[in-house]
Amino acid sequence: MANTQGPQGNHDPAGNTQMFRAFVDEGPQGGRQQAASSGPRIGLIVGVIAAVAIVAAVAWLALK
C-alpha cells in the first residue's frame, strides 16, 4: 500500500473525499458516454448468464 501521508505525517482524508465526490458528481458529458457505459453492462449480463449456464451444466453432469 502506498504511503499517502506527507513528509510531516499530516494526512487529510477529507481532501480525498472531496476529490471523490467531485468525480462522482460529474454528470455525463453527452450521449456518447452514456452509450459507452451500456456496453460493459451488457457484457456483464452476458457473462453472468454464461457462468450460470456453465455451473448448471457441471451440476447436471455431476448428478448424471
Z-matrix of the N, CA and C atoms (Angstrom, degrees):
N
C 1 1.439
C 2 1.525 1 108.38
N 3 1.301 2 115.80 1 139.22
C 4 1.453 3 120.07 2 -176.62
C 5 1.522 4 110.78 3 -75.64
N 6 1.297 5 114.95 4 149.35
C 7 1.463 6 120.51 5 176.93
C 8 1.521 7 107.50 6 -85.28
N 9 1.343 8 116.47 7 110.15
C 10 1.457 9 120.43 8 -176.17
C 11 1.518 10 112.45 9 -96.00
N 12 1.302 11 117.49 10 1.05
C 13 1.460 12 119.99 11 -179.73
C 14 1.518 13 109.98 12 -83.37
N 15 1.324 14 114.72 13 149.32
C 16 1.456 15 119.89 14 178.85
C 17 1.514 16 110.89 15 -74.84
N 18 1.330 17 116.93 16 -179.86
C 19 1.467 18 120.03 17 -177.91
C 20 1.525 19 112.76 18 -63.87
N 21 1.323 20 119.01 19 -26.71
C 22 1.462 21 121.23 20 179.17
C 23 1.529 22 111.56 21 -87.87
N 24 1.326 23 118.10 22 -4.22
C 25 1.451 24 120.72 23 -178.28
C 26 1.507 25 113.30 24 84.37
N 27 1.326 26 117.79 25 9.73
C 28 1.462 27 120.94 26 178.33
C 29 1.529 28 108.64 27 -83.79
N 30 1.316 29 115.24 28 121.87
C 31 1.463 30 120.25 29 -179.64
C 32 1.520 31 108.37 30 -121.14
N 33 1.324 32 117.16 31 126.73
C 34 1.454 33 121.75 32 -178.28
C 35 1.520 34 109.38 33 -112.01
N 36 1.338 35 118.41 34 93.10
C 37 1.463 36 119.10 35 179.98
C 38 1.524 37 112.27 36 -67.18
N 39 1.337 38 118.37 37 -24.14
C 40 1.459 39 120.16 38 179.33
C 41 1.528 40 110.70 39 -65.75
N 42 1.307 41 117.73 40 -31.04
C 43 1.464 42 120.35 41 178.00
C 44 1.512 43 110.91 42 -63.39
N 45 1.323 44 117.17 43 -42.85
C 46 1.460 45 120.22 44 177.41
C 47 1.519 46 110.80 45 -66.15
N 48 1.308 47 117.49 46 -38.40
C 49 1.457 48 120.90 47 179.43
C 50 1.519 49 110.51 48 -65.13
N 51 1.329 50 117.02 49 -41.72
C 52 1.461 51 119.86 50 179.37
C 53 1.521 52 111.08 51 -64.62
N 54 1.313 53 116.93 52 -40.23
C 55 1.456 54 119.66 53 178.90
C 56 1.527 55 110.58 54 -65.62
N 57 1.330 56 116.95 55 -39.98
C 58 1.462 57 120.85 56 179.49
C 59 1.527 58 110.50 57 -64.94
N 60 1.333 59 116.26 58 -44.50
C 61 1.468 60 119.16 59 179.94
C 62 1.521 61 111.52 60 -64.26
N 63 1.317 62 117.46 61 -37.86
C 64 1.464 63 119.98 62 177.10
C 65 1.524 64 110.17 63 -63.32
N 66 1.316 65 116.97 64 -38.17
C 67 1.460 66 121.57 65 178.36
C 68 1.527 67 111.01 66 -67.12
N 69 1.324 68 117.03 67 -44.52
C 70 1.458 69 121.18 68 -177.23
C 71 1.522 70 111.12 69 -70.48
N 72 1.326 71 117.45 70 -37.16
C 73 1.459 72 121.04 71 -176.30
C 74 1.522 73 113.33 72 -73.35
N 75 1.335 74 118.25 73 -12.01
C 76 1.455 75 119.62 74 177.75
C 77 1.516 76 108.99 75 -66.95
N 78 1.316 77 115.99 76 127.04
C 79 1.456 78 120.73 77 178.68
C 80 1.511 79 110.50 78 -82.01
N 81 1.327 80 116.54 79 169.48
C 82 1.465 81 118.92 80 176.32
C 83 1.523 82 110.29 81 -62.95
N 84 1.315 83 116.28 82 141.10
C 85 1.465 84 121.97 83 -174.95
C 86 1.523 85 111.39 84 -93.57
N 87 1.313 86 118.46 85 18.18
C 88 1.460 87 120.73 86 178.72
C 89 1.515 88 110.57 87 152.50
N 90 1.327 89 115.99 88 173.68
C 91 1.457 90 120.89 89 -178.73
C 92 1.513 91 113.34 90 -68.12
N 93 1.329 92 116.75 91 -26.07
C 94 1.457 93 119.15 92 -176.91
C 95 1.525 94 111.83 93 -66.37
N 96 1.314 95 118.11 94 -40.19
C 97 1.457 96 120.06 95 178.19
C 98 1.518 97 110.86 96 -66.83
N 99 1.319 98 117.17 97 -36.91
C 100 1.448 99 119.95 98 -179.59
C 101 1.527 100 109.90 99 -66.88
N 102 1.322 101 117.57 100 -39.90
C 103 1.456 102 120.59 101 177.92
C 104 1.524 103 110.47 102 -66.59
N 105 1.315 104 117.45 103 -36.27
C 106 1.459 105 120.54 104 179.49
C 107 1.522 106 111.09 105 -69.16
N 108 1.329 107 117.50 106 -30.25
C 109 1.458 108 119.37 107 -179.19
C 110 1.520 109 111.84 108 -74.68
N 111 1.337 110 118.22 109 -20.67
C 112 1.461 111 119.88 110 179.14
C 113 1.527 112 110.72 111 -77.44
N 114 1.330 113 118.19 112 -21.48
C 115 1.459 114 121.32 113 179.96
C 116 1.514 115 113.10 114 -62.40
N 117 1.318 116 119.22 115 -53.32
C 118 1.466 117 119.51 116 178.59
C 119 1.528 118 112.40 117 -63.02
N 120 1.319 119 117.51 118 -30.57
C 121 1.464 120 120.06 119 179.16
C 122 1.525 121 110.06 120 -66.09
N 123 1.334 122 117.35 121 -41.98
C 124 1.465 123 120.90 122 178.67
C 125 1.521 124 109.82 123 -66.00
N 126 1.325 125 116.51 124 -40.96
C 127 1.463 126 119.73 125 177.72
C 128 1.513 127 111.94 126 -62.85
N 129 1.315 128 116.83 127 -37.81
C 130 1.460 129 120.48 128 178.28
C 131 1.519 130 110.88 129 -64.86
N 132 1.330 131 117.20 130 -43.20
C 133 1.464 132 120.99 131 179.38
C 134 1.518 133 110.61 132 -62.94
N 135 1.328 134 117.04 133 -44.55
C 136 1.460 135 120.90 134 179.06
C 137 1.524 136 110.06 135 -63.72
N 138 1.324 137 117.50 136 -39.83
C 139 1.457 138 120.85 137 178.53
C 140 1.518 139 112.55 138 -64.27
N 141 1.319 140 117.06 139 -41.06
C 142 1.468 141 120.45 140 178.82
C 143 1.523 142 110.25 141 -65.79
N 144 1.340 143 116.99 142 -42.23
C 145 1.471 144 119.98 143 178.42
C 146 1.520 145 110.46 144 -62.88
N 147 1.328 146 117.17 145 -41.84
C 148 1.465 147 120.55 146 178.72
C 149 1.522 148 110.85 147 -64.23
N 150 1.329 149 117.31 148 -40.89
C 151 1.470 150 120.18 149 179.47
C 152 1.520 151 110.93 150 -64.66
N 153 1.330 152 117.74 151 -40.86
C 154 1.467 153 120.58 152 178.26
C 155 1.523 154 110.39 153 -64.51
N 156 1.332 155 116.84 154 -40.12
C 157 1.462 156 120.36 155 178.79
C 158 1.523 157 111.01 156 -64.40
N 159 1.324 158 117.62 157 -40.31
C 160 1.467 159 120.75 158 179.38
C 161 1.519 160 110.70 159 -66.30
N 162 1.328 161 117.21 160 -43.46
C 163 1.469 162 120.32 161 178.63
C 164 1.518 163 110.38 162 -63.67
N 165 1.330 164 117.59 163 -40.10
C 166 1.456 165 120.81 164 178.78
C 167 1.530 166 110.52 165 -64.82
N 168 1.327 167 117.60 166 -40.68
C 169 1.465 168 121.13 167 178.91
C 170 1.526 169 110.96 168 -64.86
N 171 1.315 170 117.13 169 -42.26
C 172 1.472 171 120.05 170 179.07
C 173 1.526 172 110.29 171 -65.40
N 174 1.324 173 117.09 172 -41.90
C 175 1.465 174 120.00 173 178.61
C 176 1.526 175 110.95 174 -64.13
N 177 1.339 176 116.95 175 -39.65
C 178 1.450 177 120.37 176 179.82
C 179 1.537 178 110.45 177 -65.12
N 180 1.339 179 116.07 178 -41.75
C 181 1.468 180 119.45 179 178.38
C 182 1.518 181 111.37 180 -67.14
N 183 1.329 182 117.84 181 -35.23
C 184 1.457 183 120.34 182 -179.83
C 185 1.515 184 111.86 183 -70.09
N 186 1.313 185 118.09 184 -32.23
C 187 1.455 186 121.66 185 -178.62
C 188 1.521 187 112.70 186 -89.07
N 189 1.304 188 118.15 187 -9.51
C 190 1.465 189 122.68 188 -177.99
C 191 1.504 190 112.17 189 -71.67
